[in-house]
Each structure stands twice: as C-alpha cells, then as structure tokens.
C-alpha cells in the first residue's frame, strides 16, 4: 500500500507540494473570512465589553480604595482631634480637682482653727468659772477659819452670822485693797 500511495503521488503531479491547489486556496480564504467575520462581529465586542467591565471594575476599585483611604485618613484626623480634646478635658478636670482640693483644705483648716479657738475660749471660760468658784469657796473657808480664829483670840464666840459675815467681808476687802496697792 505504501508503494501504491507513492506511485499515486508521483503520477499526480510533479508540482511543488508547498503550493496548494486553487480550490484549496478558495476554500481556505472563504473559511478564513467566515471565521474572521464571526470573530470580528461576535467575539471581539464581547471581549471588548468584558475588558471594559474589568477595566471599570479595576479603576472603580482603585477609586473606591482611594475614597476609603481618604475616609480612613479623615477618621484618623477626627480621632486624633477627639483624643487631643479628651486630653485637654482631662487636664482641665485634674486642675479643677486640684483647685477644689486646695479650697477644701483651706476651708477645713479654717474650720479647725475656728473649732480650736472655740475650744480654747471654752477652756478659758471654764478655767475662769472654776477660778471664781474656787475663789468663792476659798473666801467662805477663809471667813469661817478667820471667824473661828478671831473667836479664839477674842475669847468670845462670833456665832452671829450677820456679824460674822460683815467682819469677814471687811477683812477680805482690806486684804484685797492692800494687795492691789502692792501690785501697783
């Protein structure tokens, strides 16, 4: 069979195997034009549409990314501004608290000093009252003792209360006046 095919080829043409026959050229050109028309009319617009959509999607994505980045930067700026405002507010509150603490400290100190003065005055008043009471008791006791002593010296009883009181008062008044002159 191989021999038959080789002889058939040799008989058909002594032409060049690289140059096709005319009918093959016509059919090939016609087939090429049909494929070119189908590809040019149907596939190319679809491909261009798909490429345009992808280009729009990419460019839109880039644009959205830029907008998102701009929004993120704006949010970051607002966050920084809010943070700075919060820091200033915290510093102001700390300063207010310090001032209030100082004011409270001053008020407590004044209250403590007023209470101390009141206690000292009450103590002085109590001391004065105790001194007056002791002086009155001492005066009574001195009067009683001096009456008793005078009664022993004179040799008679000084039992009369009114008389005894006058003698004691006169004696004590004389003592006080002599002390007052000695002090001057």
Helices and strands as residue ranges (DSSP letters): H 2-12, H 22-38, I 39-43, H 44-154, H 161-183
